[in-house]
Amino acid sequence: MTSASGRIYALIDLDGTMFHGSERIDGAELFIRALQERSIPYLFVTNNSSRTAEEVSGLLNHMDIPARPKDVLTTAQAAALYIKRNYEGKRVYMIGETGLEQACNEAGLNWTVELDEAYAGEIEVVVQGIDRGFNYAKLEAASTAVRKGAVFIATNPDVMLPSDRGLSPGSGSLSRAIEAASGVKPIYIGKPEPIIMNIALDRLQCTPQEAIVIGDNMMTDMLAGARAGCRTALVLTGVTTSENLASYKASSGVEPEVICSTLAEMKDWLYREYTRNQG
């Protein structure tokens, strides 16, 4: 498929695509340098809401993967921008860590972590990301505010996330607790929802047809890309493997445009697409 403009833009997942935990995936740095050599614009799009863009880019550079803060879009940034666009000036109750706190500040949101405001009905938006200090008081405050009419926005639906202990509860686990206590489903910003992808397209100033979503997860990366109308390219370096691919295809209903075993294969395919589009 060739875009009408002849341009290619890459929206790239991180965990499972560029790295596993603190270990770089083979060929990740060469893949990004290849994009730079061809002047292919790219953006790292991550469901992680705990880190700031500066922290994410620092982590990538530590692995010799070229990245600047402006090359990173986190769900915290996307959630804050979504609130700014749709609920500007509204009082926001925030549950999250440094990444979401900084994103709320940068978006100029009117936010608080004060429990009393939630109980008093002064909160108009509840935004929630991963919060390792989550407790009953925060659950009660958030659910009370939502029951009183506050909009409930969650950074991502990931119930579990990789950790040094194997799998740990993710942001989506907290969202489900608030949902159970309030009876209201959240607006999810991150993958597999298209909201974060649409914000990424705006950041790169490209159309869905020009963008290729590159990732390892059929149920998040590929599904989000498909829902946003983007091209999809799967690499079998993480969640999706040759063994579970058929099952994930059936579950997601997505057929990626290309499936590569390694990032080296993905780089070669992208080179061919770039050459064809220049055509």
C-alpha positions as CSV (number, residue, x, y, z in Angstrom):
1,M,0.0,0.0,0.0
2,T,1.4,3.4,-1.0
3,S,0.2,6.6,0.7
4,A,-1.1,9.4,-1.6
5,S,1.6,11.7,-0.4
6,G,4.4,9.2,-0.8
7,R,5.4,9.8,2.8
8,I,5.9,7.2,5.6
9,Y,5.6,7.9,9.3
10,A,6.3,5.3,12.0
11,L,4.4,4.9,15.2
12,I,6.6,2.5,17.3
13,D,5.7,0.6,20.4
14,L,8.4,0.3,23.1
15,D,8.1,-2.6,25.6
16,G,8.3,-5.9,23.6
17,T,9.3,-4.0,20.4
18,M,12.3,-1.9,21.4
19,F,13.2,-3.5,24.7
20,H,12.2,-6.1,27.4
21,G,12.5,-4.5,30.8
22,S,16.1,-3.1,30.9
23,E,17.3,-5.2,27.9
24,R,17.4,-3.8,24.4
25,I,15.8,-6.1,21.8
26,D,18.3,-7.2,19.1
27,G,18.5,-4.7,16.3
28,A,16.4,-1.9,18.0
29,E,19.1,0.7,17.7
30,L,19.9,-0.2,14.1
31,F,16.2,0.0,13.2
32,I,15.8,3.6,14.6
33,R,19.1,4.7,13.0
34,A,17.8,3.3,9.7
35,L,14.7,5.5,10.0
36,Q,16.9,8.5,10.7
37,E,19.1,7.8,7.6
38,R,16.0,7.7,5.4
39,S,14.5,10.8,7.2
40,I,11.4,8.8,8.1
41,P,9.6,10.6,10.9
42,Y,8.8,8.4,13.9
43,L,7.2,8.6,17.3
44,F,7.5,6.2,20.2
45,V,3.9,5.5,21.5
46,T,3.7,3.8,24.9
47,N,0.9,2.9,27.3
48,N,3.3,3.6,30.1
49,S,2.0,6.5,32.2
50,S,4.4,6.4,35.1
51,R,7.5,7.9,33.3
52,T,7.9,11.3,31.8
53,A,8.9,11.7,28.2
54,E,12.4,12.8,29.4
55,E,12.7,9.6,31.5
56,V,11.6,7.4,28.6
57,S,14.0,9.0,26.1
58,G,16.8,8.7,28.8
59,L,16.0,5.0,29.1
60,L,16.2,4.5,25.4
61,N,19.4,6.4,25.0
62,H,20.9,4.4,27.8
63,M,20.3,1.4,25.5
64,D,21.8,3.2,22.6
65,I,18.4,3.7,20.9
66,P,18.3,7.3,19.7
67,A,15.4,9.2,21.3
68,R,14.6,12.7,22.3
69,P,11.7,13.7,24.6
70,K,9.7,15.0,21.7
71,D,10.0,11.6,20.0
72,V,7.9,10.1,22.9
73,L,4.2,10.0,23.4
74,T,3.0,8.5,26.7
75,T,-0.6,7.7,27.7
76,A,-0.1,10.3,30.5
77,Q,0.6,13.0,27.9
78,A,-2.2,11.8,25.7
79,A,-4.7,11.7,28.6
80,A,-3.8,15.3,29.7
81,L,-4.1,16.6,26.2
82,Y,-7.5,14.8,25.8
83,I,-8.7,16.5,28.9
84,K,-7.4,19.9,27.8
85,R,-9.2,19.6,24.5
86,N,-12.5,18.3,25.8
87,Y,-12.7,19.6,29.5
88,E,-10.5,22.6,29.7
89,G,-10.9,24.5,32.9
90,K,-12.6,21.7,34.7
91,R,-11.4,20.6,38.1
92,V,-9.5,17.3,37.8
93,Y,-8.7,14.7,40.5
94,M,-5.5,12.9,39.5
95,I,-4.4,9.4,40.5
96,G,-1.0,8.6,39.2
97,E,2.7,9.0,39.3
98,T,5.4,11.5,38.1
99,G,4.6,11.0,34.4
100,L,0.9,11.9,34.8
101,E,1.6,14.7,37.2
102,Q,4.0,16.4,34.8
103,A,1.7,15.8,31.9
104,C,-1.1,17.5,33.8
105,N,1.1,20.5,34.6
106,E,2.4,20.8,31.0
107,A,-1.2,20.8,29.7
108,G,-2.1,23.5,32.2
109,L,-4.8,21.4,33.8
110,N,-6.6,22.5,37.0
111,W,-5.8,19.4,39.0
112,T,-5.6,18.2,42.5
113,V,-4.9,15.1,44.7
114,E,-6.9,16.4,47.6
115,L,-9.5,13.9,48.7
116,D,-11.9,16.3,50.2
117,E,-12.7,18.0,46.9
118,A,-13.7,14.6,45.5
119,Y,-16.1,14.0,48.4
120,A,-17.5,17.5,48.2
121,G,-18.5,17.1,44.6
122,E,-16.1,19.8,43.3
123,I,-14.3,17.4,40.9
124,E,-15.5,17.3,37.3
125,V,-12.9,14.9,35.8
126,V,-11.1,11.9,37.4
127,V,-7.9,10.9,35.5
128,Q,-6.2,7.7,36.6
129,G,-3.0,6.0,35.6
130,I,-0.6,3.6,37.3
131,D,-0.2,4.5,40.9
132,R,1.9,2.2,43.2
133,G,0.6,4.2,46.2
134,F,-3.0,3.5,45.3
135,N,-5.1,2.8,48.4
136,Y,-8.7,2.7,49.7
137,A,-8.9,6.4,50.3
138,K,-8.1,7.1,46.7
139,L,-10.5,4.5,45.5
140,E,-13.3,5.9,47.6
141,A,-12.5,9.5,46.5
142,A,-12.4,8.7,42.8
143,S,-15.5,6.5,42.8
144,T,-17.4,9.1,44.9
145,A,-16.5,11.9,42.4
146,V,-17.5,9.7,39.4
147,R,-20.8,8.7,41.0
148,K,-21.5,12.5,41.5
149,G,-21.0,13.0,37.8
150,A,-17.3,13.5,37.2
151,V,-16.0,12.1,33.9
152,F,-13.8,9.1,34.4
153,I,-10.7,8.9,32.2
154,A,-8.0,6.2,32.5
155,T,-4.7,6.1,30.8
156,N,-4.8,2.5,29.6
157,P,-6.6,-0.7,30.1
158,D,-3.6,-2.9,30.8
159,V,-4.5,-5.1,33.7
160,M,-1.1,-6.6,34.1
161,L,2.4,-5.3,33.3
162,P,5.9,-7.0,33.2
163,S,8.0,-6.5,36.3
164,D,11.0,-8.0,38.0
165,R,8.6,-10.2,39.8
166,G,7.0,-11.5,36.6
167,L,3.6,-9.8,36.1
168,S,2.3,-7.1,38.4
169,P,-1.1,-5.3,38.5
170,G,-1.3,-2.6,35.8
171,S,-3.2,0.6,35.5
172,G,-6.2,-1.2,34.2
173,S,-6.5,-3.1,37.5
174,L,-7.0,0.2,39.3
175,S,-9.4,1.3,36.7
176,R,-11.5,-1.8,37.2
177,A,-11.6,-1.2,40.9
178,I,-12.9,2.4,40.4
179,E,-15.4,1.1,37.8
180,A,-16.7,-1.6,40.2
181,A,-17.0,1.0,43.0
182,S,-18.7,3.7,40.8
183,G,-20.6,1.6,38.3
184,V,-19.1,3.8,35.5
185,K,-16.7,2.5,32.7
186,P,-13.8,4.8,32.0
187,I,-12.8,6.5,28.8
188,Y,-9.5,4.7,28.0
189,I,-6.9,6.7,26.2
190,G,-4.2,4.2,25.5
191,K,-3.9,1.2,23.1
192,P,-6.0,-0.6,21.9
193,E,-8.2,2.5,21.9
194,P,-7.6,4.8,18.9
195,I,-7.4,8.0,21.0
196,I,-3.7,7.9,21.6
197,M,-3.1,7.0,18.0
198,N,-5.1,10.0,16.8
199,I,-3.1,12.2,19.1
200,A,0.1,10.7,17.7
201,L,-1.0,11.4,14.1
202,D,-1.7,15.0,15.1
203,R,1.8,15.2,16.7
204,L,3.4,14.0,13.4
205,Q,1.0,16.0,11.3
206,C,0.2,13.0,9.1
207,T,-2.8,11.1,7.9
208,P,-3.7,7.5,9.0
209,Q,-2.9,6.2,5.6
210,E,0.7,7.6,5.9
211,A,1.3,6.1,9.3
212,I,2.6,2.5,10.0
213,V,2.0,1.2,13.5
214,I,4.9,-1.1,14.4
215,G,4.6,-3.3,17.5
216,D,4.6,-6.7,19.0
217,N,1.1,-7.0,20.5
218,M,-1.8,-7.9,18.3
219,M,-4.3,-7.0,21.1
220,T,-2.9,-3.5,21.7
221,D,-0.6,-2.1,19.0
222,M,-2.2,-3.7,16.0
223,L,-5.7,-3.3,17.2
224,A,-5.2,0.4,18.0
225,G,-3.5,1.0,14.7
226,A,-6.4,-0.7,12.8
227,R,-9.0,1.3,14.8
228,A,-7.3,4.5,13.9
229,G,-7.2,3.6,10.2
230,C,-3.4,3.2,10.1
231,R,-1.2,0.6,8.4
232,T,0.0,-2.2,10.8
233,A,3.3,-4.0,10.9
234,L,3.8,-6.8,13.5
235,V,7.2,-7.9,14.8
236,L,7.4,-11.2,16.7
237,T,9.7,-9.9,19.4
238,G,7.3,-9.8,22.4
239,V,3.8,-10.7,23.3
240,T,2.8,-12.1,19.9
241,T,4.7,-15.2,18.8
242,S,4.4,-17.7,15.9
243,E,2.6,-20.0,18.3
244,N,-0.1,-17.7,19.4
245,L,-0.4,-15.6,16.3
246,A,-3.5,-17.3,14.9
247,S,-5.3,-17.0,18.2
248,Y,-4.5,-13.3,18.5
249,K,-5.6,-12.7,14.9
250,A,-8.9,-14.3,15.6
251,S,-9.4,-12.4,18.9
252,S,-8.4,-9.0,17.5
253,G,-9.9,-9.3,14.0
254,V,-6.8,-7.7,12.6
255,E,-4.6,-8.9,9.8
256,P,-1.3,-7.0,9.9
257,E,0.0,-5.8,6.5
258,V,3.3,-7.5,7.3
259,I,4.6,-9.9,10.0
260,C,8.3,-10.0,10.7
261,S,10.2,-12.3,13.0
262,T,12.9,-9.7,13.8
263,L,13.5,-6.0,13.7
264,A,16.2,-6.6,11.0
265,E,13.4,-8.1,8.8
266,M,11.2,-5.1,9.7
267,K,13.9,-2.7,8.7
268,D,14.3,-4.4,5.4
269,W,10.6,-4.3,4.7
270,L,10.4,-0.6,5.7
271,Y,13.3,0.1,3.3
272,R,11.4,-1.5,0.5
273,E,8.2,0.5,1.4
274,Y,10.2,3.7,1.5
275,T,11.8,3.0,-1.9
276,R,8.5,2.1,-3.4
277,N,6.8,5.3,-2.0
278,Q,9.6,7.4,-3.4
279,G,9.0,5.8,-6.6
